[in-house]
Amino acid sequence: MNSTGPADDGPREGAVVASGARRVRWSNWAGNQWCLASVLWPTSESEVARIVERAAAAGRRVRAVGSGHSFSGVALCDDVLLRLDRLDRVLGVDRDAGTVTVQPGITLRALSEHLWTRGLALANLGDVDLQTVAGATATGTHGSGWSLGCLSSEVVSFRLVDGSGRVRVGDPTGDPDLWSAGRVSLGALGVLTAITLRVVPAFHLRAVREPRRVDEVLEAWPELVRDLDHVEFLWVPNTGWALTRSSTRTDEPVRPRRRRDRFHQDEVVDNWWFGAVQRVGSLRPSALVPLARRLPSAGRVEFVDRSHRVLTAPRRVRFVEMEYAVPFEATEAAVRAVQQVVAGLSTPVVFPVEVRCVAPDDIPLSPAHGRATTFVAVHVHRDHPHEEYFTRVEAELRALDGRPHWGKLHGRTAEDLEPAYPGWSSFRAVRDRLDPDRRFTNPALRRVLGP
Ligand SMILES: Cc1cc2nc3c(=O)[nH]c(=O)nc-3n(C[C@H](O)[C@H](O)[C@H](O)COP(=O)(O)OP(=O)(O)OC[C@H]3O[C@@H](n4cnc5c(N)ncnc54)[C@H](O)[C@@H]3O)c2cc1C
């Protein structure tokens, strides 16, 4: 199992490539994590159960992967790796209960499209929608919203195959401890085979994207997050500017961006620009800062569209990322600390620093457990070094009682994470009950969850 600094030249998008001895190579979206494993594509829950049972009898390890959108090594496996691409169906919609039940491998995009045709939607989404529902909930994937928790907080119940191959049901009445812990599980409790999520009536969002002075945004942040349904800002390193993205529910009909604006925002500003700047920066690092200063020239854009089209956008430039969850009250301190780190780096950074907020929840391993949370994310092009930047930012945000995003790069260990999570021991108790032999562990989990 490997994690590399600069991206390796292997396959992308979790692609598999045949290698010598019946094992195949799997790598994540960013290309910074890869492993060689025996890959299986189960098509039913009973098949998953049989695979795990056989693996248990043979003393082998098993891990399920989603779309490989985690930057950390959480999904890696050097033994039996389960791809759940063929478990990607919607199993049922319960309108009265306001829920949808899906197989684990469905992507957020496919689910959003399916729900839309039935007049329904997920209440919130992150930046992209290519992750699977199981993978996204396993790491506490989140969007932004003062009154909206991470995707895992919408989990009503689930089914999973435990370390012995037995099917368990996690729901608040039948097995409340499993339900509580299994919503953010890092894949450490078993293989999820079905997930029931809360849904809401389909809605439109009126979106505004505009550059603003970062000091002004920070000052207004407590009001902005309460006034707008979704708001985030991207501070452009080495400038006083932030690109703000906000959206609020509206009854207005769809008024999409003009094709030119959409191309400019989603392709030129969010994608092409970063690729091009990065290429120039590789040749002449001193050119990065002047180029970064041009980014805020992207003008103000306003449009109305379906919720999932507003909340997500394509990401074509491959990068690596670290994201920290700090208490909401520490937002300004966190951003100022990152600004200081950026100012002192030996290699200039150009990727914007993303700031979002999320409602508190009661999930034992959720980074937003028990507190209104601000997420601060730092990114670097995958071919550029990130160690100095991420290590220094991590030290600053950890000092603010920060907790790392499980799917993103970080240097924390079980020993120092345990005190940061009040629900740590309840998660461990469920793990000991469901997977006493640690059928589902890997080196990344041993580091962050302990043996
Ligand atoms: C371009 C990009 C944008 C992103 N934007 C955001 C964002 O806006 N907000 C955010 O919070 N995160 C974001 N992320 C991070 C991403 O959402 C998480 O890392 C997420 O976990 C990835 O989901 P996945 O389906 O790719 O799962 P993987 O990365 O493949 O796996 C993640 C974890 O889920 C486990 N898992 C997968 N399937 C199962 C199963 N059936 N049963 C049990 N465990 C399972 C794996 O073992 C692993 O531990 C982004 C990542 C990228 C690359």
PDBQT file of the ligand as one rigid body, heavy atoms in Angstrom, charges set to zero:
ROOT
HETATM    1  C1  LIG A 501     -12.598  16.682  -6.147  1.00  0.00    +0.000 C 
HETATM    2  C2  LIG A 501     -13.037  16.342  -4.746  1.00  0.00    +0.000 A 
HETATM    3  C3  LIG A 501     -13.951  17.165  -4.117  1.00  0.00    +0.000 A 
HETATM    4  C4  LIG A 501     -14.361  16.859  -2.803  1.00  0.00    +0.000 A 
HETATM    5  N1  LIG A 501     -15.255  17.701  -2.197  1.00  0.00    +0.000 NA
HETATM    6  C5  LIG A 501     -15.625  17.450  -0.918  1.00  0.00    +0.000 A 
HETATM    7  C6  LIG A 501     -16.558  18.302  -0.253  1.00  0.00    +0.000 A 
HETATM    8  O1  LIG A 501     -17.072  19.262  -0.831  1.00  0.00    +0.000 OA
HETATM    9  N2  LIG A 501     -16.848  18.026   1.046  1.00  0.00    +0.000 N 
HETATM   10  C7  LIG A 501     -16.294  16.974   1.711  1.00  0.00    +0.000 A 
HETATM   11  O2  LIG A 501     -16.584  16.793   2.905  1.00  0.00    +0.000 OA
HETATM   12  N3  LIG A 501     -15.425  16.133   1.097  1.00  0.00    +0.000 NA
HETATM   13  C8  LIG A 501     -15.098  16.340  -0.195  1.00  0.00    +0.000 A 
HETATM   14  N4  LIG A 501     -14.229  15.481  -0.818  1.00  0.00    +0.000 N 
HETATM   15  C9  LIG A 501     -13.799  14.270  -0.087  1.00  0.00    +0.000 C 
HETATM   16  C10 LIG A 501     -14.745  13.087  -0.367  1.00  0.00    +0.000 C 
HETATM   17  O3  LIG A 501     -16.089  13.474  -0.314  1.00  0.00    +0.000 OA
HETATM   18  C11 LIG A 501     -14.551  11.987   0.689  1.00  0.00    +0.000 C 
HETATM   19  O4  LIG A 501     -13.225  11.605   0.777  1.00  0.00    +0.000 OA
HETATM   20  C12 LIG A 501     -15.437  10.769   0.420  1.00  0.00    +0.000 C 
HETATM   21  O5  LIG A 501     -15.259   9.852   1.462  1.00  0.00    +0.000 OA
HETATM   22  C13 LIG A 501     -15.124  10.076  -0.909  1.00  0.00    +0.000 C 
HETATM   23  O6  LIG A 501     -16.152   9.152  -1.235  1.00  0.00    +0.000 OA
HETATM   24  P1  LIG A 501     -15.843   7.924  -2.186  1.00  0.00    +0.000 P 
HETATM   25  O7  LIG A 501     -17.119   7.338  -2.633  1.00  0.00    +0.000 OA
HETATM   26  O8  LIG A 501     -14.887   8.310  -3.221  1.00  0.00    +0.000 OA
HETATM   27  O9  LIG A 501     -15.193   6.909  -1.133  1.00  0.00    +0.000 OA
HETATM   28  P2  LIG A 501     -13.687   6.369  -1.058  1.00  0.00    +0.000 P 
HETATM   29  O10 LIG A 501     -12.766   7.503  -0.998  1.00  0.00    +0.000 OA
HETATM   30  O11 LIG A 501     -13.473   5.336  -2.086  1.00  0.00    +0.000 OA
HETATM   31  O12 LIG A 501     -13.750   5.665   0.377  1.00  0.00    +0.000 OA
HETATM   32  C14 LIG A 501     -13.911   6.435   1.528  1.00  0.00    +0.000 C 
HETATM   33  C15 LIG A 501     -14.161   5.539   2.735  1.00  0.00    +0.000 C 
HETATM   34  O13 LIG A 501     -15.436   4.918   2.594  1.00  0.00    +0.000 OA
HETATM   35  C16 LIG A 501     -15.317   3.545   2.838  1.00  0.00    +0.000 C 
HETATM   36  N5  LIG A 501     -16.363   2.854   2.096  1.00  0.00    +0.000 N 
HETATM   37  C17 LIG A 501     -16.693   2.970   0.804  1.00  0.00    +0.000 A 
HETATM   38  N6  LIG A 501     -17.729   2.160   0.512  1.00  0.00    +0.000 NA
HETATM   39  C18 LIG A 501     -18.061   1.532   1.657  1.00  0.00    +0.000 A 
HETATM   40  C19 LIG A 501     -19.048   0.583   2.017  1.00  0.00    +0.000 A 
HETATM   41  N7  LIG A 501     -19.918   0.105   1.142  1.00  0.00    +0.000 N 
HETATM   42  N8  LIG A 501     -19.099   0.144   3.299  1.00  0.00    +0.000 NA
HETATM   43  C20 LIG A 501     -18.236   0.625   4.229  1.00  0.00    +0.000 A 
HETATM   44  N9  LIG A 501     -17.286   1.517   3.945  1.00  0.00    +0.000 NA
HETATM   45  C21 LIG A 501     -17.206   1.968   2.673  1.00  0.00    +0.000 A 
HETATM   46  C22 LIG A 501     -13.914   3.209   2.361  1.00  0.00    +0.000 C 
HETATM   47  O14 LIG A 501     -13.452   1.996   2.927  1.00  0.00    +0.000 OA
HETATM   48  C23 LIG A 501     -13.156   4.413   2.887  1.00  0.00    +0.000 C 
HETATM   49  O15 LIG A 501     -12.847   4.251   4.245  1.00  0.00    +0.000 OA
HETATM   50  C24 LIG A 501     -13.826  15.728  -2.122  1.00  0.00    +0.000 A 
HETATM   51  C25 LIG A 501     -12.893  14.908  -2.776  1.00  0.00    +0.000 A 
HETATM   52  C26 LIG A 501     -12.508  15.210  -4.079  1.00  0.00    +0.000 A 
HETATM   53  C27 LIG A 501     -11.504  14.314  -4.770  1.00  0.00    +0.000 C 
ENDROOT
TORSDOF 0
